[in-house]
Amino acid sequence: MYRFFFLVLLISFNITLAQSDEIPDEFTNQNGKVVGLTFVTGYMIPHSNEVNNVRGLNPRGVELAYYNHLNSDDVWLDCECYPRFGYFISYYHLDRTELLGHSFSGGLNFTYFLGLPSSFNFHLKGKAGLAYLTKPYDKINHPRNWSYATHLNFFLSAGAGVTFPLYKQTEMQIEVSMNHQSNAAYLEPNGGVNYWGLSAGLNYKLNPVIYPVRKIENDPYLTQSKKTRWDFSFTYGISSNNFNIFGSPPGQVPMYGFTINRSIQTFRILALLFGAELERNGRAIAIYNKLYPGKDVNPWRFSLLGGVEFLMGRTLLSVQFGGYLYMPFRDVEDRTYQRWGLVYNIYENFYAGMNFKSYRNAADHFSLRLTYSIR
């Protein structure tokens, strides 16, 4: 693996040596176009007893990515940064392939650089997409894999690292990340494929780009009041019964809810987020019908939430922690949960996106979200 790293590095140097130092005028006002090749090695995390058979495994992967490195006035005024948005495809060898198989994934990626591009930058990177895993759980043919039960799964990754140039239009990125693949409790067992990752990547800039220094007096963050919003959201998702407590799952059940959030900007790209949610737990009805046929159950539960929201122009990323105040039917051990949300401003005051809800290390469900915002 390390010899291959070195070979790729030599090839990139040979390519860039042929480049000219001059930057044509037509490139200076364009977004940067960047392609990248990344190698990842990881350490798998057995976060629950059901997936102890993955302890110590070392998944290895390769990723190909394409980015737009944004440099417009609007982008700068939104986040005081020049971020990258793009796409990726990847392949992972999950070490014990007779147990976990192989993973093929693809989706969207986002890189936020701390400060203007320079000879050395810290960055944050997030990825989200879909993964195809080759050896899901099967009661008869493959009962040992409690990490995932469907071929199609969600892929999520969050990490941080450093970026530094190597020569002209070639740069290197070193990152540490947390990676997760699961079906968001659509079908159990769903322990998840979770691993810490260490990666090294080479990026090549297809066109050189100038990132102009902005004038402070034109910065609306300094001259206008902080942004605030009221958000009214409807969410709808599908989940399965808890695999361990109530026996065989009753199939997939609907999970939907209504949420009110208050967003208060505290920093340029960060806002505090406070909310309340009323949720209908479809599992309660399915489980109660199985245990006590003919009897009614109250499936509603109410919680308060608090967290933060990252303001990235028309895109909003939120992380919230919730606690139930009203929960007449209790099908989970915890009264607290985490919720991750990603929405996009599709038209005027309307946002659309997705939520991911979990209890500690256990995924609960994935849902779609529609939001009307009052600013």
C-alpha positions in Angstrom: 0.0 0.0 0.0 2.7 2.5 0.9 4.7 1.7 -2.2 1.6 2.5 -4.2 1.2 5.8 -2.4 4.8 6.7 -3.4 4.2 5.7 -7.0 1.1 7.9 -7.3 3.0 10.8 -5.7 5.8 10.4 -8.3 3.2 10.4 -11.2 1.6 13.5 -9.9 4.9 15.3 -9.7 5.7 14.3 -13.3 2.3 15.7 -14.5 2.6 19.0 -12.6 6.2 19.6 -13.8 4.8 20.1 -17.2 2.5 22.9 -16.1 3.1 26.6 -16.7 3.4 29.0 -13.8 1.2 31.6 -15.6 -2.5 31.7 -14.9 -4.6 32.6 -17.9 -7.1 35.4 -17.3 -10.1 33.3 -18.2 -9.4 31.1 -15.2 -9.3 33.7 -12.5 -13.1 34.2 -12.1 -14.1 30.5 -12.5 -14.8 28.0 -9.8 -11.9 25.6 -9.3 -12.2 22.1 -10.8 -10.4 19.5 -8.7 -10.1 15.7 -9.0 -8.7 13.5 -6.2 -7.6 10.0 -5.3 -7.7 8.9 -1.7 -6.6 5.8 0.2 -8.2 4.9 3.5 -7.3 2.4 6.2 -9.6 2.0 9.3 -10.2 0.4 12.6 -13.6 -1.1 13.1 -15.6 -0.3 16.2 -17.7 -3.0 18.0 -20.1 -0.6 19.7 -22.5 -3.3 20.9 -22.5 -6.9 21.9 -24.2 -8.0 18.7 -21.3 -6.9 16.5 -18.4 -8.1 18.7 -17.3 -10.4 15.8 -15.9 -7.3 14.0 -13.5 -6.2 16.8 -10.1 -5.3 15.5 -10.9 -5.5 11.8 -9.1 -3.1 9.4 -11.2 -2.0 6.4 -9.3 -0.6 3.5 -10.6 1.6 0.7 -9.9 3.8 -2.3 -12.0 6.8 -3.3 -12.2 8.9 -6.4 -13.6 12.4 -6.1 -14.5 15.5 -8.1 -14.9 18.9 -6.6 -16.0 22.4 -7.4 -13.8 24.8 -5.4 -16.1 27.9 -5.0 -14.8 31.4 -5.1 -17.8 33.7 -5.7 -18.8 36.8 -3.7 -22.0 35.1 -2.6 -20.1 32.1 -1.2 -17.7 34.3 0.7 -20.5 36.4 2.3 -22.3 33.2 3.4 -19.4 31.6 5.3 -16.2 33.7 4.9 -14.6 30.8 3.2 -14.0 29.1 -0.1 -15.5 25.6 0.3 -15.5 22.6 -2.0 -18.6 20.7 -3.1 -18.4 17.6 -5.1 -19.1 13.9 -5.7 -17.3 10.7 -4.8 -17.3 7.0 -5.6 -15.4 4.5 -3.4 -14.7 0.8 -2.8 -14.0 -0.8 0.6 -12.5 -4.2 1.4 -14.0 -4.9 4.8 -11.2 -7.2 5.9 -13.2 -10.3 6.8 -15.0 -10.6 3.5 -16.5 -13.9 4.3 -18.4 -12.1 7.1 -18.9 -8.5 5.9 -18.3 -8.7 2.2 -17.4 -5.7 0.1 -18.7 -2.1 0.0 -19.3 0.1 -3.0 -20.5 3.6 -2.3 -21.1 7.0 -3.9 -22.6 10.4 -3.0 -21.9 14.0 -2.2 -18.9 15.5 -0.3 -18.2 18.9 1.3 -14.9 20.5 2.4 -14.8 23.6 4.6 -11.4 25.3 4.8 -10.4 27.3 7.9 -9.1 30.5 6.4 -8.1 31.5 3.0 -6.3 28.9 0.8 -2.6 29.0 1.7 0.5 26.8 2.0 -1.1 25.0 4.9 -4.8 24.7 5.8 -6.9 22.9 8.3 -10.2 21.6 6.9 -13.4 19.8 7.8 -14.9 17.2 5.5 -18.3 15.6 5.4 -19.7 12.9 3.0 -23.2 11.4 2.6 -24.5 8.9 0.1 -25.5 5.3 -0.5 -23.5 2.1 -0.2 -24.1 -1.3 -1.7 -22.9 -4.1 0.6 -22.5 -7.6 -0.7 -23.2 -10.0 2.2 -26.2 -9.0 4.3 -27.6 -11.0 7.1 -29.7 -14.0 6.2 -31.4 -16.2 8.8 -30.5 -19.4 6.9 -27.5 -18.7 4.7 -25.6 -16.0 6.6 -26.7 -15.7 10.2 -23.4 -14.4 11.6 -23.5 -10.9 10.1 -25.4 -8.7 12.5 -23.9 -5.5 11.1 -26.4 -5.0 8.3 -29.4 -6.8 6.8 -29.9 -5.1 3.4 -27.8 -4.7 0.3 -28.5 -1.0 0.1 -27.4 1.2 3.0 -26.7 4.8 3.9 -23.1 6.0 4.0 -22.1 8.9 6.3 -18.6 10.2 7.1 -17.3 13.2 9.1 -13.6 14.1 9.5 -10.9 16.7 9.9 -7.4 17.1 8.4 -4.8 19.3 6.8 -4.3 20.3 3.2 -0.9 21.4 1.8 0.4 21.9 -1.7 3.1 19.6 -3.2 3.9 21.3 -6.5 2.0 23.8 -8.5 -1.5 22.4 -9.0 -1.1 19.2 -6.9 -1.9 19.1 -3.2 -2.1 16.4 -0.5 -4.7 15.9 2.2 -4.3 13.9 5.4 -7.4 13.2 7.4 -8.9 11.4 10.4 -12.6 10.5 10.0 -15.5 8.6 11.5 -17.4 6.4 9.0 -20.8 4.7 9.2 -22.8 2.4 7.0 -26.3 1.1 7.9 -29.8 1.0 6.6 -31.1 3.4 9.4 -33.2 0.6 11.0 -35.2 -0.1 7.9 -34.6 -3.8 8.5 -32.9 -5.6 11.5 -30.3 -6.7 12.5 -28.6 -3.3 11.8 -25.6 -3.0 14.1 -23.9 -0.9 11.4 -20.4 -0.9 9.9 -18.6 1.7 12.0 -14.9 2.5 11.8 -12.3 5.2 12.4 -10.4 6.0 9.3 -7.0 7.5 8.5 -6.6 8.6 4.9 -4.1 10.2 2.6 -5.2 11.7 -0.7 -3.7 13.5 -3.7 -5.8 16.2 -5.4 -5.0 17.8 -8.8 -6.4 21.2 -9.8 -7.6 21.1 -13.4 -7.6 24.9 -13.6 -5.8 27.4 -11.4 -8.1 29.8 -9.5 -7.5 33.1 -7.7 -9.2 33.6 -4.3 -9.5 37.3 -3.8 -9.2 39.0 -0.4 -12.5 40.6 0.6 -13.0 44.0 2.0 -14.4 44.1 5.6 -16.6 47.1 5.0 -18.7 45.0 2.4 -19.3 42.2 4.9 -23.0 41.9 5.8 -22.2 39.8 8.8 -20.5 42.9 10.4 -23.0 45.4 9.2 -26.4 43.7 9.6 -28.2 42.1 12.5 -27.7 38.3 13.2 -30.0 35.9 11.4 -32.9 34.3 13.2 -35.7 31.9 12.0 -38.7 30.0 13.1 -38.9 26.6 11.3 -42.0 24.4 11.1 -41.2 20.9 9.8 -43.0 17.7 8.9 -40.9 14.5 8.8 -41.8 11.1 7.5 -39.7 7.9 7.7 -39.8 4.1 7.9 -38.4 1.9 10.6 -38.5 -1.6 12.0 -39.3 -3.1 15.4 -36.4 -3.4 17.9 -34.8 -6.8 17.0 -33.9 -7.9 20.5 -36.7 -6.8 22.9 -39.9 -7.9 21.2 -38.8 -10.8 19.0 -39.3 -10.9 15.2 -39.9 -7.5 13.7 -43.5 -6.7 12.5 -42.1 -5.5 9.2 -41.5 -1.8 8.3 -43.7 0.8 10.1 -44.2 4.5 9.5 -42.6 7.1 11.8 -43.7 10.8 11.3 -43.7 13.9 13.4 -44.1 17.7 13.6 -41.2 19.9 14.8 -40.8 23.6 15.7 -37.3 25.0 15.8 -35.9 28.4 16.7 -32.5 29.2 15.1 -30.4 32.1 16.5 -27.1 33.0 14.8 -24.2 33.3 17.2 -21.2 33.1 14.8 -20.8 33.6 11.1 -21.5 30.0 10.1 -23.0 28.7 13.4 -26.4 29.1 15.1 -28.0 27.8 18.3 -31.0 25.6 17.7 -33.9 25.0 20.1 -37.0 23.0 19.4 -39.9 20.8 20.4 -41.3 17.8 18.6 -44.4 15.7 18.6 -43.8 12.3 17.0 -46.0 9.3 16.2 -44.2 6.0 16.8 -45.5 3.5 14.3 -43.6 0.7 16.2 -45.9 1.1 19.2 -49.0 0.2 17.3 -47.3 -2.8 15.5 -45.8 -4.1 18.8 -49.0 -3.6 20.8 -51.1 -5.4 18.2 -48.7 -8.3 18.4 -48.6 -8.5 22.2 -52.2 -7.4 23.0 -54.5 -7.9 20.0 -57.6 -5.8 20.0 -56.3 -3.2 22.6 -55.4 0.4 21.8 -52.1 2.1 22.6 -51.1 5.8 22.6 -48.3 6.0 19.9 -47.5 9.7 20.4 -44.4 11.0 22.2 -43.2 14.6 22.9 -39.6 15.8 23.3 -37.6 19.0 23.6 -34.4 19.5 21.6 -31.3 21.6 21.6 -28.2 21.8 19.4 -26.3 23.7 16.8 -26.8 24.5 13.1 -24.1 25.1 10.5 -25.1 27.9 8.1 -23.7 27.1 4.7 -25.6 29.4 2.4 -28.7 27.6 1.1 -27.6 24.4 2.9 -28.2 23.9 6.6 -26.6 21.1 8.7 -28.0 20.6 12.2 -27.0 18.4 15.2 -29.5 18.2 18.0 -30.0 16.3 21.2 -33.5 15.5 22.4 -35.2 14.3 25.6 -38.7 12.8 25.9 -41.0 14.6 28.4 -44.0 12.4 27.3 -43.6 8.8 26.3 -46.6 6.6 27.2 -45.3 3.6 25.3 -41.6 2.9 25.8 -40.0 0.7 23.2 -36.5 1.9 23.6 -34.3 2.0 26.7 -33.2 5.6 26.4 -35.2 8.8 27.0 -32.6 10.8 25.1 -31.6 10.7 21.4 -29.5 12.4 18.7 -30.8 13.9 15.5 -28.7 14.9 12.4 -30.4 17.0 9.8 -29.4 18.3 6.3 -31.8 20.5 4.3 -31.6 22.8 1.3 -33.5 26.0 0.5 -35.5 24.9 -2.5 -37.7 27.9 -2.9 -38.1 31.2 -0.9 -39.1 30.0 2.6 -39.3 26.3 1.9 -36.5 23.8 2.7 -36.3 20.1 1.9 -33.9 17.4 3.2 -33.5 14.5 5.5 -33.0 13.6 9.2 -31.2 10.7 10.9 -32.2 9.7 14.4 -30.4 7.4 16.8 -30.2 6.3 20.4 -26.6 6.3 21.5 -25.0 3.9 19.0 -28.3 2.4 17.7 -29.9 3.9 14.6 -33.7 4.5 15.0 -34.8 5.7 11.6 -34.1 7.8 8.5 -36.7 10.3 7.5 -37.5 12.9 4.8 -38.1 16.5 6.0 -40.1 19.5 4.6 -39.7 22.8 6.4 -41.5 26.2 6.1 -39.3 29.0 7.6 -40.2 32.4 8.9 -37.3 34.8 9.0 
